[in-house]
Amino acid sequence: MNIKITGSGSYIPTRIVTNLEFAQHEFLGEGGKPLPYSNEEVAEKFKQITGIEERRYVDEELLTSDIAYFAAQRAIDDAKIDPETIDYIIFAHNFGNVKNGAIQTDILPSLASRVKHSLKIKNPKCVAYDILFGCPGWVEGVIQAQAYIKAGMAKRCLVIGAETLSRVVDPHDRDSMIYSDGAGASIIEATDDEGGILAHETASFTHDEAYFLFFGNSYNVTHDPDVRYIKMYGRKIYEFALTNVPLAMKDCLDKSGVAIEDVKKVLIHQANEKMDEAIIHRFFKLYKKTPPEGVMPMSIHKLGNSSVATVPTLYDLLIKGQLENQEIQKGDIVMFASVGAGMNVNAFVYKV
């Protein structure tokens, strides 16, 4: 028995927000001090570091559970399965449903329950639950799905990663330019087909690193102090990722028994282009190798960082031939990896 991704789907919001659209923002530093350079300079430096040219935001009437349903339905259709045969729906997100203009999240009922409702699944033995695991949530959901299947508790799972980060960003914080909205979903199931998940690795670093990403006040000191926004210590996250992600990836690859030369693609969380490139170089350097050209597909330039949605969306685009100059074939070895709030790191090695 092997455990494979038999279907995938994604939802990419239609609203495109370019870097130029941040020109009218009043960006501030901590304590409300104006930045010592123009918004044009902020945008140019931002693009150089992150690679992001534009990002996607959902329409005002849509919620995280809505776009998750769209992606889930596409994954079910792609797998050509009866949704009543799904044993688990595992929904990774971090902020629940936040309505446009609202300051509260809504996670009652769970977003997974809402997606199951939208899919019109009647089977009560289809268990639906949410996980909060930072940006690595979808990868961790896949690892959990594999565990259920290996334990005989399930034969088929739906794993979703979706977020509407545009609803929880501080408009006065230049880091708000990183974040975007989106959803990705996959069907994970037992199959006699060759390949599947070969090894996995997960770690949580919380002693000194727990609050590298957190909810904090707006940089505009006149804003309501009880309204919080996503905040981060970017330099600390960068250094943490460069130290810990390559090591986790190596541990995972070594457990799989696959040689580094056989890794065709690395699908890494689309957080920051420069950071992702540095992680890949350090990973290959651990084997005294240099990364082959095209080993790291990217979607961040046009889609931004949609947290838990980046990796499943990237896989969906890649497997369906929608990434320029990128493709994977049956039998290829692909490594999935992510890093995010917690601080959590994870990876799995997969044979297509």
N, C-alpha and C positions, 0 to 999 in steps of 0.2 A: 504493500500500500504506500502510495506517495501522496503528498499534500500539495496541491497546486492552486494557482490563481486561474480559474476557468472562465472568468468574465470580469470586465472592468467598465467603468463609466465615470464621467466627470461632468461638472457644470461650471462653465466659465462665464461669469457675469458679462452682460453686454455693455455696461457703462465703462468706457475707457477714460482714465484720468492720467494725463501726462504730467511730467515734472513742471511744465510751464504753468499749470493750473495752481501751483503753490506760490506763484509770484506775489499774490495779494495777501498771503498769510503774514501775520505778525509773529515771527519766530522769536522766542525768548530763551534765555538760559535759566538755570536754577536761580530762584530768588526773584525772577521777573525782570532780570536785566536784559536789555536789547543785545542781540548778537553784534559783534564788531564788523560784520560784513553784510553785503546785500543778499537778497534772496536769490538773485541770479548766481552769485558765487556759491551760496549754499547748495543750490540745485546742481551746479556743475561738479562740485566736489563730491556730492552725494552720488552722482552717476558714476564717477571715476571709482569710487570705493565699492558700491553695491552692484553696479551694472544695471540698475533699474532705470528704464526710460519711461515706463508707464505701468500702471496697475489697474486692476478691475474692482469696481464697487457694485454691489447689488442694487437693484431698483428699490425704491423706498418701501414698497408694500411687501417685499420678501424678507423672510426670516431664515436663520441658519437651518432650521429643520426643513424648510421648504426646499432649499437648494440641495440639501442632503437627500431628500426624496427624489429629486430629479436625477441626481447621480446614481442613486441606488436602483431606480427603475431602469436606467441605461445599462447598469452592470448585470441586472437580472435578464434583460433582453439579450445582452451579449452572450451570456452563459446559456441561454435557451433553457431555463429551468422554470419549474412551477414554484412561485414564492412560498406556497404552503409547505414546501419541503425544507425550508430554511430552519435550522435548529437554533441558531443564535444570531442576533443583530447586535453588533458591538459598535457603538458610535463614539468616536473620539472628537472632543471639542474642548474648549477651555472657558467659554463665556456664556454658553447657553443661547437662548433667543433674546436678543436685545432689539426692541422695536426702534425704528427711526425716530430720533429725538427723545428717546426715553433714557432714564438714568438707572433703571433697574434691569436685572436679568430675570428671565423666566425659565426655570428648569423643572416645573411641576405641571404635567408629568415630565418624565425624562424625555430627551429629544429622540432617543431610540424608540420609545413607545409611540411618539408622534409619527415617526417614519413608518413603523409597523402599521399604524392606523391608516396612514395615507396609502400604503401599499395594499390595503384591504385584506391583510392576512388574518384569517380567523383562527388558525391553529394556536391554542393556548400554550402548547409546548414549544413554540418558537419564543425563546427567552430574549428580551430586549433590555439592554442596559447601556449606560454611558460610562466612559472613562475620561478622567482628567489627568493627562500625563505630559502637558506641554506640547511643543511641536512634534515630538516623537510618538504622539498618541496613535496614529494610524499604524505605524510599524509595530508598536506594542500590541495593538489589537490583532494584527495578523499573527503575532507570536502566541497570543492567548488562543486564537482560533485553532492554530496548529496543535496546541496542548490539549484542547477539548477533543479534537479529532483523534489524536494519538491515544488519549485516555478512553476512547470509546463513548464519550459523552455527546458527540455530535458527528455528523457526516458532512454537513454543509453549513457554512457561516457567511454572513454578510458583514463586511467590515467597512465602516464609513469614516472619513475625516472631513469635517466641514467647519467653516468659520466665517463670521462677518466682522472682521477686525476694524473696518471703517467706522463701526459704531462705538468703539472703545478707545479711540486714539485722542490724544490731546492736540488740538489744532495749533497750539503754540509751541509744540515740541517738534523739532526737525526730524526726529526719529519716526514721526507719524508717516513720513513719506515711504517708509519701508513696507508698511502693511497693506494687505489687500484682502479680498473676499474670494471664496471659491469652495468647491466640494469635489471629493473623489471617493469612489467606492469600488469594492472588489468582492467577488464571490470566491471563497476559499473552501476547497472540498477535497475529500479523499478520492483518488483516482488510480487506475492501473497504468495510466500513462507514465512514461519515464520522466524523471526529473523531480521538480518541486523544491521545497525548502530543505536545504542540506544542513544548515546550522544556524544558530542565532546567539545573540549576546545582548544583555541589558545591564545597565548600572545606574544607580541614583547617587549623586554626590550632594549631600545636604549639610555637612558639618560647617563648612565655610561658604558654600555656594548657593544655599537655598534661596536667597533673596536677590540673586543677580537679575532676575526678572520679577516684577512686583506691580501691584496697583498703588499709584501715588497721586498726589495733587497736581493740578494744572500748573504750568510755569507762569500762567497769568494769575497773580496773587489776588486779583479781585474776584476770581471764580469761587463758587461755593466750595468750601474745603471738604464737604462731605461727599462730593462727587469725585470719583477716582478714575484714573486712566492707566492704560498699560505703560509701564516705564521699564527701563533697563539700564544696566551698567555695561555699555557696549564694549569697552576695552577689556573688562574682566571676562565677558562672555567670549570674546575673540580669543584671548589667551587660553581660557579653559578649553574651548573647542579644539584649538590646535594641539593642545597637550593630550586630551583624552579621547577624542573621536578616532584618530588614527590607531591608537592602541586597542580600542574596542573592535575596530574593523579587523585588525590583525588577529586578535584572539578568535574572532568569529571565523575568519578565513582558515586559520590553522585548524580549528575544530572540524571544518568541512572536508579537509583533506584535498582541497582544490589548490593548484599552483597559481601564484600571482599572474603568471603569463597567460592563464586561461580565463581570467576575468575580462569579459568583453565590455561591460558597462558598469559604472557606479552611479546609482540614482541616489543622490544625497539631498537632504532638505535644502530647499532654495531660500537660504537666509540672507546671503551676502556673497556676491560673486568672488571677491578677493579672498574671503575666508574659505569658501568652498574649494577654490583652487589650491590654497595653501594646505588644506586638510588632505586633498588628494596627493599632492606632492610629498607630504610627510608620510602618508600611508605607503606609497610606493618606495620611498626612501628606506623604510624599515626593512625592505627586501633588497636594498641596494639596486633599485630599478628607477627608471623615470616613467611617468605616466604616458601611455601611448596616445597619440592624437585622437581626439573624439571620444575618449573613454568616459567623459563626464557630460552627458546631455544637460542643457540648461533651458529653463523656461522663465527664469526670473526677469529677464530683460523686458518682457511684455506683460507678465502676469504678476510680478511683485512677489511678496512673501505672504502666503495665505496660511501659514502655520501648518496644522495637521493635514491640510489639503494639498500641499505642494508635492509630496512624494507620490500619492496615488494618482494625482492628475498628471504628473510627469510620466508615470508608467503607462497610463491610458493613452496619452498622446504618442508615446514611443511605440507601443505595441500595435497601434493603429496607423503607423506611418505618417503621423502628422507633425513630426519634428524635422525640420530641414536638415539634410545631410546626416541623419541618424536613423538607424534601424537595428532591430534584433531579430534573430532567427531561432527556430526551434533547436534546442540543444545548447544555446548560448548560456554562459554563466553571468549572472547579474548580481551585484551586491547592492542592497538597500541599506541606507544609514541615515540617522537623524540625531539631532541634539536640540535641547530646549529647556524650558522652565522646569525647575526642580532642584538641581539641574540633572536632567536625564539624558542618557546616551543609549542608543541601541542600533542594532544592525541584524540583517539576515542575509545568507547566501542562498541564491535561488537559481535553479536550472530550468530554463524556459521549456 
